[in-house]
Amino acid sequence: MKLFLGVCRYEYWMSIKRVGLILTVIAISGMFLLGIIQGGDNLDYNWETAASIVFSQSLFFPVVAGIFAADRAKRDQKLGVMELLRVTELRRGTYILGKYVGVALSMLTLSLGISLVLGLIAFAYGGTIGFILKCLVATVVLQGPSIFFVTAFSLACPLIMPVRVYQILFTGYWFWGNYLNPEAFPSISHTLLNASGRYAWQGIFGVATFGGNTVTLVEALLNITLLFTMAAGALIVMELFLRRQQAKM
């Protein structure tokens, strides 16, 4: 546990202090701040509004998280970290899980930071402290599964392909798999494989139906479970790949 927490803490701080990531998050915050400032006087400060504000971030933030997480494991591969594992007490599974949790939590922290700022701005326009808390809770429920899902694949996939190629493919996947209308173009956006948080947005927070589909609480929970299951699968494949790679050394 001590080694896991050490890896997790190291990866968390190495990820969250990246200047490019911070500047990108500030830019994203600015876009949504303008929206709240323009409509702040007309907002209803309830769960639906909080969830909708957080869900709107899903269009961009998980993409940013995936792009910036994509070089975390690849960097270690280039630096020969896996060779060090052979002469230390740190097990491969502990290393993978610690890196995964640390990077994912750093991204979730930044997402919570965006929601906190948006909640404070809404508070200035007549919102309540309770609305700020609603925004933070909605972030964990809506953005949390997406971030953990994205982070797992962003750590695993670049081990078998160039980072830049993965980043381009991932960006394309995000908009194709989560936002395209399947009636206009074949997509998985209206299936339980949707990773944007839309199922939780509707099924848990009761936001009006989107795209003509009615989402139930059971479907929302199944969607979240599926996202974490696929994330676990990606980490298992990552472990198998690194084990095979290490056996060849």
C-alpha positions as CSV (number, residue, x, y, z in Angstrom):
1,M,0.0,0.0,0.0
2,K,2.9,2.4,0.8
3,L,4.4,1.8,-2.6
4,F,1.1,2.3,-4.3
5,L,0.4,5.6,-2.5
6,G,3.9,6.7,-3.4
7,V,3.5,6.1,-7.1
8,C,0.0,7.6,-7.0
9,R,1.2,10.7,-5.3
10,Y,4.2,11.1,-7.6
11,E,2.0,10.7,-10.8
12,Y,-0.6,13.0,-9.4
13,W,1.8,15.9,-8.9
14,M,3.7,15.3,-12.1
15,S,0.5,15.4,-14.0
16,I,-1.4,18.3,-12.4
17,K,1.5,20.8,-12.5
18,R,2.0,20.6,-16.2
19,V,1.9,24.2,-17.5
20,G,0.2,23.3,-20.9
21,L,-2.5,21.4,-19.1
22,I,-3.2,24.3,-16.6
23,L,-3.4,26.8,-19.5
24,T,-5.8,24.6,-21.4
25,V,-8.0,24.2,-18.3
26,I,-8.0,28.0,-17.8
27,A,-9.1,28.4,-21.5
28,I,-11.9,25.9,-21.1
29,S,-13.0,27.6,-17.9
30,G,-13.1,30.9,-19.7
31,M,-15.5,29.6,-22.3
32,F,-18.0,28.3,-19.8
33,L,-17.6,31.4,-17.6
34,L,-18.8,33.6,-20.5
35,G,-21.9,31.4,-20.8
36,I,-22.8,31.7,-17.1
37,I,-22.2,35.4,-17.1
38,Q,-24.5,35.9,-20.1
39,G,-27.3,33.8,-18.6
40,G,-26.6,34.0,-14.9
41,D,-29.7,36.1,-14.1
42,N,-32.0,33.5,-15.8
43,L,-30.6,30.3,-14.3
44,D,-32.5,28.0,-12.0
45,Y,-30.0,26.8,-9.4
46,N,-31.1,23.2,-9.1
47,W,-29.6,19.8,-9.7
48,E,-30.6,19.8,-13.4
49,T,-28.8,23.1,-14.0
50,A,-25.7,22.0,-12.1
51,A,-25.6,18.7,-14.0
52,S,-26.1,20.5,-17.4
53,I,-23.3,22.9,-16.6
54,V,-21.0,20.0,-15.8
55,F,-22.2,17.9,-18.8
56,S,-21.4,20.8,-21.2
57,Q,-17.8,20.4,-20.1
58,S,-17.7,16.9,-21.4
59,L,-17.5,18.1,-24.9
60,F,-13.9,19.3,-24.3
61,F,-12.4,18.3,-21.0
62,P,-12.1,14.5,-21.4
63,V,-10.4,15.2,-24.7
64,V,-7.9,17.3,-22.9
65,A,-7.5,14.7,-20.2
66,G,-6.9,11.9,-22.7
67,I,-4.4,13.9,-24.8
68,F,-2.3,15.0,-21.7
69,A,-2.4,11.5,-20.2
70,A,-1.2,9.8,-23.4
71,D,2.5,10.3,-22.7
72,R,2.6,9.3,-19.1
73,A,3.3,5.6,-19.6
74,K,5.1,6.0,-22.9
75,R,7.6,8.3,-21.1
76,D,8.5,5.6,-18.6
77,Q,9.0,3.1,-21.4
78,K,11.5,5.4,-23.0
79,L,13.3,6.1,-19.7
80,G,13.6,2.4,-19.0
81,V,11.5,2.4,-15.9
82,M,10.4,-1.2,-16.5
83,E,14.0,-2.3,-16.2
84,L,14.1,-0.7,-12.7
85,L,11.1,-2.7,-11.6
86,R,13.2,-5.8,-11.9
87,V,15.5,-4.7,-9.2
88,T,13.1,-3.0,-6.8
89,E,10.2,-4.0,-4.6
90,L,7.7,-2.2,-6.8
91,R,5.5,-4.7,-8.6
92,R,4.3,-4.2,-12.1
93,G,0.6,-4.2,-11.0
94,T,1.3,-1.7,-8.3
95,Y,3.1,0.6,-10.7
96,I,0.3,0.4,-13.3
97,L,-2.5,1.0,-10.7
98,G,-0.6,3.8,-8.9
99,K,0.1,5.6,-12.2
100,Y,-3.5,5.1,-13.3
101,V,-5.1,6.4,-10.1
102,G,-2.7,9.3,-9.8
103,V,-3.2,10.6,-13.3
104,A,-6.9,10.1,-13.2
105,L,-7.3,11.9,-9.9
106,S,-5.2,14.8,-11.2
107,M,-7.6,15.2,-14.1
108,L,-10.6,14.9,-11.9
109,T,-9.1,17.5,-9.6
110,L,-8.8,19.9,-12.5
111,S,-12.4,19.2,-13.6
112,L,-13.6,19.9,-10.0
113,G,-11.6,23.1,-10.1
114,I,-13.5,24.2,-13.3
115,S,-16.8,23.3,-11.6
116,L,-15.9,25.2,-8.5
117,V,-15.1,28.3,-10.4
118,L,-18.3,28.1,-12.4
119,G,-20.2,27.5,-9.2
120,L,-18.7,30.6,-7.6
121,I,-19.5,32.7,-10.6
122,A,-23.1,31.4,-10.4
123,F,-23.1,32.3,-6.7
124,A,-22.2,35.8,-7.6
125,Y,-25.3,36.0,-9.8
126,G,-27.7,34.8,-7.1
127,G,-26.8,31.2,-6.6
128,T,-26.3,29.5,-3.3
129,I,-23.5,27.6,-1.6
130,G,-25.6,24.5,-2.1
131,F,-25.5,25.1,-5.8
132,I,-21.7,25.0,-5.7
133,L,-21.8,21.7,-3.9
134,K,-24.3,20.4,-6.5
135,C,-21.8,21.3,-9.2
136,L,-19.0,19.4,-7.4
137,V,-21.2,16.3,-6.9
138,A,-22.3,16.4,-10.5
139,T,-18.7,16.6,-11.6
140,V,-17.8,13.4,-9.7
141,V,-20.8,11.5,-11.0
142,L,-20.7,12.8,-14.6
143,Q,-17.0,13.4,-15.3
144,G,-15.5,10.9,-12.9
145,P,-16.4,7.7,-14.9
146,S,-15.4,9.5,-18.2
147,I,-12.0,10.5,-16.8
148,F,-11.2,7.1,-15.4
149,F,-12.3,5.5,-18.6
150,V,-10.3,7.9,-20.8
151,T,-7.2,7.7,-18.6
152,A,-7.0,3.9,-18.8
153,F,-6.9,3.8,-22.6
154,S,-4.6,6.8,-22.8
155,L,-2.0,5.0,-20.7
156,A,-2.4,1.7,-22.4
157,C,-2.8,2.4,-26.1
158,P,0.3,4.7,-26.7
159,L,2.5,1.7,-25.6
160,I,1.7,0.1,-28.9
161,M,1.4,3.1,-31.2
162,P,3.0,6.6,-31.5
163,V,1.6,9.1,-28.9
164,R,0.6,11.6,-31.6
165,V,-1.3,9.0,-33.6
166,Y,-3.2,8.0,-30.5
167,Q,-4.0,11.6,-29.6
168,I,-5.4,12.2,-33.1
169,L,-7.4,8.9,-33.2
170,F,-8.7,9.5,-29.6
171,T,-9.9,13.0,-30.4
172,G,-11.8,11.7,-33.5
173,Y,-13.3,8.9,-31.4
174,W,-14.5,11.2,-28.7
175,F,-16.7,13.2,-31.0
176,W,-17.7,10.3,-33.2
177,G,-18.5,7.9,-30.4
178,N,-20.3,10.4,-28.1
179,Y,-21.9,13.2,-30.0
180,L,-22.7,12.2,-33.6
181,N,-26.3,11.4,-34.4
182,P,-26.3,7.7,-35.4
183,E,-29.2,8.5,-37.8
184,A,-27.0,10.8,-39.8
185,F,-23.8,8.8,-39.4
186,P,-23.0,5.3,-37.9
187,S,-22.0,5.9,-34.3
188,I,-22.2,4.4,-30.8
189,S,-23.3,7.6,-29.3
190,H,-26.8,6.3,-28.4
191,T,-25.6,3.1,-26.8
192,L,-24.3,2.2,-23.4
193,L,-20.8,2.7,-24.8
194,N,-21.3,6.5,-24.7
195,A,-18.6,7.8,-22.4
196,S,-19.6,11.5,-22.2
197,G,-21.7,11.2,-19.1
198,R,-25.0,11.6,-21.0
199,Y,-26.6,8.6,-19.5
200,A,-25.9,9.8,-15.9
201,W,-26.9,13.3,-16.9
202,Q,-30.4,12.1,-17.8
203,G,-30.8,8.9,-15.8
204,I,-29.5,10.2,-12.5
205,F,-30.1,13.9,-12.6
206,G,-33.4,13.7,-14.5
207,V,-32.5,16.1,-17.3
208,A,-35.0,16.2,-20.1
209,T,-34.5,13.6,-22.8
210,F,-31.9,14.3,-25.5
211,G,-32.0,13.0,-29.0
212,G,-35.4,11.4,-28.5
213,N,-34.1,8.7,-26.1
214,T,-35.4,8.2,-22.6
215,V,-32.6,7.1,-20.2
216,T,-33.5,5.3,-16.9
217,L,-31.5,5.1,-13.7
218,V,-30.7,1.5,-14.4
219,E,-29.3,2.3,-17.8
220,A,-27.2,5.1,-16.3
221,L,-25.8,2.7,-13.7
222,L,-25.1,0.1,-16.3
223,N,-23.3,2.7,-18.4
224,I,-21.1,3.7,-15.5
225,T,-20.4,0.1,-14.7
226,L,-19.5,-0.6,-18.3
227,L,-17.1,2.3,-18.5
228,F,-15.2,1.1,-15.4
229,T,-15.2,-2.5,-16.7
230,M,-13.7,-1.4,-20.0
231,A,-11.1,0.7,-18.1
232,A,-10.1,-2.3,-16.1
233,G,-9.8,-4.3,-19.3
234,A,-7.5,-1.8,-20.8
235,L,-5.3,-1.9,-17.6
236,I,-5.2,-5.7,-17.7
237,V,-4.1,-5.6,-21.4
238,M,-1.5,-3.0,-20.4
239,E,-0.2,-5.3,-17.7
240,L,0.0,-8.3,-20.1
241,F,1.8,-6.2,-22.6
242,L,4.4,-4.9,-20.1
243,R,4.9,-8.4,-18.7
244,R,5.6,-9.8,-22.2
245,Q,7.9,-6.8,-22.9
246,Q,9.7,-7.3,-19.7
247,A,10.2,-11.1,-20.4
248,K,12.0,-10.2,-23.6
249,M,14.6,-8.1,-21.7
